[in-house]
Amino acid sequence: MRKPEKLFSAEDRARLAEAVREAERATSGEIVPYVVGRSDSYDEAPWRAGTLLGFLVMAILSGAWVATDLWLPYGLVEAAALTAAGYLVGAAMPILFPRSAMLFVSPSTVNRRVEERARLAFLEEQVFATRDRTGILIFLSLLEHRVRVIGDNGINAKVRQEEWDGIVDGIIRGMKRGAPAGALHRAIIECGELLSRFGVERKPDDTDELDDTVRIRPT
């Protein structure tokens, strides 16, 4: 998995900030792009992976001992040591290869923790604090391959959920093509177009209330 800070070049970040400014010129919306390397540490994954591999080693050794007449070169002590080694190898997998942690955590758990992290980002960046409650968070979690778009109350009163879902799908397609900067850029522009279409108009005294740069965090 690429580190989030390596995903966007300096030119990409400048282009994304300009896209935010452009999208906000015609509306009172405030768009906050936010990228994290992972939404959670998934501490349960190592022990689940270790337990699974440990049991698998133990089952293979026990089966070979019981089901064959071979003079096997191990006894109880050796079998226990091999089982422990299997546990340690399994537990190391999600640590050394973070993406493999997803094999040992349910999709519902992943979705819940991404949602929690996105809501935390919404609070951290004070997306809720705009004058007319017109903030939008575009949240990407790289390890989990999940995207969330969260609008504040002033926007959600006008924009339907399926409109946000369309933007999410576009980002996911772009990520699959290996074009994260282009996908996020397009999503920002689409948010601006969406706000204009649904009448979230810019007022004469509107100011730029939130920073336009993309936020990038490891977790």
SULSUL-V772160 format. One record per residue. N is the residue number from 1. PSI is psi in degrees with one decimal (none if undefined). OMEGA is omega in whole degrees, 0 to 359 (NA if undefined). NEAR is the number of other ideal C-beta (glycine too) atoms within 8 Angstrom. Layout:
n=N psi=PSI omega=OMEGA near=NEAR
n=N psi=PSI omega=OMEGA near=NEAR
//
This chain:
n=1 psi=129.3 omega=179 near=7
n=2 psi=143.4 omega=177 near=6
n=3 psi=143.6 omega=184 near=8
n=4 psi=-34.3 omega=181 near=12
n=5 psi=-17.2 omega=178 near=7
n=6 psi=-6.8 omega=187 near=5
n=7 psi=-30.6 omega=184 near=11
n=8 psi=128.1 omega=176 near=11
n=9 psi=171.2 omega=177 near=6
n=10 psi=-37.8 omega=178 near=5
n=11 psi=-40.2 omega=177 near=6
n=12 psi=-44.9 omega=183 near=9
n=13 psi=-40.8 omega=178 near=11
n=14 psi=-41.0 omega=179 near=8
n=15 psi=-38.6 omega=179 near=10
n=16 psi=-41.1 omega=178 near=16
n=17 psi=-40.3 omega=178 near=11
n=18 psi=-36.5 omega=177 near=8
n=19 psi=-39.2 omega=177 near=11
n=20 psi=-47.3 omega=180 near=13
n=21 psi=-42.1 omega=180 near=10
n=22 psi=-42.9 omega=181 near=9
n=23 psi=-29.5 omega=183 near=16
n=24 psi=-10.5 omega=184 near=14
n=25 psi=-34.4 omega=186 near=8
n=26 psi=-5.0 omega=183 near=8
n=27 psi=170.7 omega=175 near=13
n=28 psi=5.9 omega=179 near=13
n=29 psi=152.1 omega=175 near=14
n=30 psi=114.4 omega=188 near=13
n=31 psi=129.1 omega=182 near=14
n=32 psi=103.0 omega=173 near=13
n=33 psi=135.4 omega=187 near=13
n=34 psi=123.4 omega=183 near=14
n=35 psi=129.0 omega=175 near=14
n=36 psi=150.1 omega=177 near=16
n=37 psi=-39.5 omega=178 near=10
n=38 psi=151.8 omega=182 near=12
n=39 psi=-15.2 omega=183 near=13
n=40 psi=159.8 omega=178 near=9
n=41 psi=-15.5 omega=180 near=5
n=42 psi=60.7 omega=184 near=10
n=43 psi=-20.8 omega=180 near=5
n=44 psi=-18.7 omega=184 near=8
n=45 psi=-45.6 omega=180 near=13
n=46 psi=-45.8 omega=182 near=14
n=47 psi=-30.0 omega=176 near=8
n=48 psi=-43.8 omega=179 near=10
n=49 psi=-41.8 omega=179 near=16
n=50 psi=-43.7 omega=179 near=14
n=51 psi=-42.6 omega=180 near=10
n=52 psi=-48.3 omega=181 near=10
n=53 psi=-36.7 omega=177 near=13
n=54 psi=-46.1 omega=178 near=13
n=55 psi=-37.1 omega=179 near=8
n=56 psi=-44.8 omega=178 near=9
n=57 psi=-45.6 omega=181 near=12
n=58 psi=-40.3 omega=180 near=11
n=59 psi=-40.6 omega=180 near=8
n=60 psi=-45.4 omega=180 near=8
n=61 psi=-42.6 omega=180 near=12
n=62 psi=-42.2 omega=180 near=9
n=63 psi=-42.3 omega=178 near=8
n=64 psi=-37.0 omega=181 near=10
n=65 psi=-42.8 omega=186 near=9
n=66 psi=-38.8 omega=192 near=6
n=67 psi=-6.0 omega=181 near=5
n=68 psi=161.5 omega=176 near=7
n=69 psi=14.2 omega=182 near=2
n=70 psi=150.3 omega=173 near=5
n=71 psi=88.7 omega=185 near=3
n=72 psi=141.2 omega=187 near=7
n=73 psi=40.6 omega=176 near=4
n=74 psi=152.6 omega=176 near=7
n=75 psi=-158.9 omega=184 near=5
n=76 psi=-42.7 omega=182 near=5
n=77 psi=-44.7 omega=180 near=6
n=78 psi=-40.2 omega=179 near=9
n=79 psi=-41.5 omega=179 near=13
n=80 psi=-40.3 omega=180 near=8
n=81 psi=-41.0 omega=179 near=8
n=82 psi=-38.2 omega=177 near=11
n=83 psi=-43.5 omega=178 near=12
n=84 psi=-39.7 omega=178 near=9
n=85 psi=-39.1 omega=177 near=9
n=86 psi=-40.9 omega=178 near=14
n=87 psi=-46.6 omega=183 near=12
n=88 psi=-40.3 omega=179 near=9
n=89 psi=-45.2 omega=179 near=10
n=90 psi=-42.9 omega=181 near=14
n=91 psi=-29.0 omega=181 near=12
n=92 psi=-23.1 omega=185 near=9
n=93 psi=-53.4 omega=182 near=12
n=94 psi=-19.7 omega=179 near=14
n=95 psi=-45.2 omega=181 near=8
n=96 psi=-32.1 omega=181 near=5
n=97 psi=82.0 omega=189 near=7
n=98 psi=-34.7 omega=182 near=9
n=99 psi=-29.4 omega=180 near=7
n=100 psi=-16.7 omega=177 near=11
n=101 psi=-28.0 omega=181 near=13
n=102 psi=-19.0 omega=178 near=9
n=103 psi=-17.1 omega=187 near=7
n=104 psi=13.3 omega=177 near=12
n=105 psi=136.7 omega=183 near=11
n=106 psi=148.8 omega=177 near=5
n=107 psi=-35.6 omega=179 near=5
n=108 psi=-36.8 omega=177 near=6
n=109 psi=-43.3 omega=178 near=8
n=110 psi=-47.6 omega=181 near=12
n=111 psi=-41.3 omega=181 near=9
n=112 psi=-41.5 omega=183 near=8
n=113 psi=-32.6 omega=174 near=12
n=114 psi=-42.8 omega=179 near=14
n=115 psi=-42.5 omega=179 near=9
n=116 psi=-42.1 omega=180 near=10
n=117 psi=-37.3 omega=178 near=13
n=118 psi=-41.1 omega=178 near=15
n=119 psi=-36.2 omega=176 near=9
n=120 psi=-42.2 omega=177 near=8
n=121 psi=-38.3 omega=178 near=14
n=122 psi=-40.1 omega=179 near=12
n=123 psi=-43.6 omega=182 near=9
n=124 psi=-43.2 omega=184 near=6
n=125 psi=3.1 omega=179 near=11
n=126 psi=43.2 omega=177 near=8
n=127 psi=-22.9 omega=180 near=16
n=128 psi=-9.1 omega=193 near=9
n=129 psi=9.3 omega=178 near=6
n=130 psi=156.9 omega=187 near=14
n=131 psi=-45.3 omega=184 near=6
n=132 psi=16.0 omega=180 near=7
n=133 psi=50.8 omega=184 near=10
n=134 psi=29.8 omega=178 near=15
n=135 psi=149.2 omega=176 near=18
n=136 psi=129.5 omega=174 near=16
n=137 psi=125.2 omega=171 near=15
n=138 psi=109.4 omega=191 near=16
n=139 psi=123.8 omega=177 near=14
n=140 psi=128.7 omega=175 near=14
n=141 psi=110.7 omega=193 near=15
n=142 psi=-46.2 omega=182 near=13
n=143 psi=-43.8 omega=186 near=12
n=144 psi=-10.3 omega=185 near=11
n=145 psi=48.9 omega=181 near=7
n=146 psi=147.4 omega=178 near=10
n=147 psi=138.4 omega=174 near=11
n=148 psi=137.9 omega=171 near=11
n=149 psi=118.3 omega=185 near=13
n=150 psi=120.0 omega=176 near=11
n=151 psi=147.9 omega=177 near=10
n=152 psi=175.2 omega=188 near=13
n=153 psi=-38.3 omega=182 near=6
n=154 psi=-25.2 omega=178 near=11
n=155 psi=-43.9 omega=182 near=15
n=156 psi=-22.3 omega=176 near=8
n=157 psi=-19.3 omega=183 near=5
n=158 psi=-31.8 omega=187 near=8
n=159 psi=131.2 omega=181 near=11
n=160 psi=153.6 omega=181 near=5
n=161 psi=-36.3 omega=181 near=5
n=162 psi=-24.8 omega=176 near=6
n=163 psi=-42.8 omega=176 near=10
n=164 psi=-40.2 omega=181 near=11
n=165 psi=-36.8 omega=178 near=8
n=166 psi=-38.7 omega=178 near=9
n=167 psi=-42.3 omega=177 near=14
n=168 psi=-46.6 omega=181 near=11
n=169 psi=-37.9 omega=179 near=8
n=170 psi=-40.2 omega=177 near=12
n=171 psi=-43.2 omega=181 near=15
n=172 psi=-42.5 omega=178 near=11
n=173 psi=-42.3 omega=179 near=9
n=174 psi=-39.4 omega=178 near=13
n=175 psi=-40.0 omega=179 near=13
n=176 psi=-30.8 omega=178 near=6
n=177 psi=-5.8 omega=182 near=7
n=178 psi=28.8 omega=181 near=5
n=179 psi=66.4 omega=184 near=8
n=180 psi=-41.1 omega=181 near=11
n=181 psi=-44.5 omega=179 near=12
n=182 psi=-39.0 omega=180 near=8
n=183 psi=-43.2 omega=180 near=15
n=184 psi=-38.4 omega=178 near=16
n=185 psi=-47.2 omega=180 near=11
n=186 psi=-39.0 omega=180 near=11
n=187 psi=-39.9 omega=179 near=14
n=188 psi=-46.3 omega=179 near=15
n=189 psi=-41.8 omega=180 near=11
n=190 psi=-36.4 omega=176 near=11
n=191 psi=-44.4 omega=178 near=15
n=192 psi=-43.6 omega=179 near=16
n=193 psi=-39.4 omega=180 near=9
n=194 psi=-43.9 omega=180 near=11
n=195 psi=-41.4 omega=178 near=17
n=196 psi=-41.7 omega=182 near=11
n=197 psi=-33.0 omega=182 near=6
n=198 psi=11.1 omega=171 near=9
n=199 psi=26.2 omega=174 near=6
n=200 psi=80.7 omega=192 near=13
n=201 psi=151.9 omega=176 near=7
n=202 psi=133.8 omega=180 near=8
n=203 psi=158.2 omega=183 near=7
n=204 psi=-31.9 omega=183 near=3
n=205 psi=16.4 omega=179 near=4
n=206 psi=142.8 omega=174 near=6
n=207 psi=163.3 omega=177 near=4
n=208 psi=101.6 omega=190 near=7
n=209 psi=-24.5 omega=182 near=7
n=210 psi=148.1 omega=180 near=11
n=211 psi=142.7 omega=185 near=4
n=212 psi=-8.8 omega=186 near=9
n=213 psi=154.7 omega=176 near=8
n=214 psi=132.0 omega=178 near=11
n=215 psi=132.1 omega=182 near=10
n=216 psi=122.5 omega=183 near=9
n=217 psi=147.3 omega=177 near=9
n=218 psi=-36.8 omega=179 near=8
n=219 psi=none omega=NA near=8
//
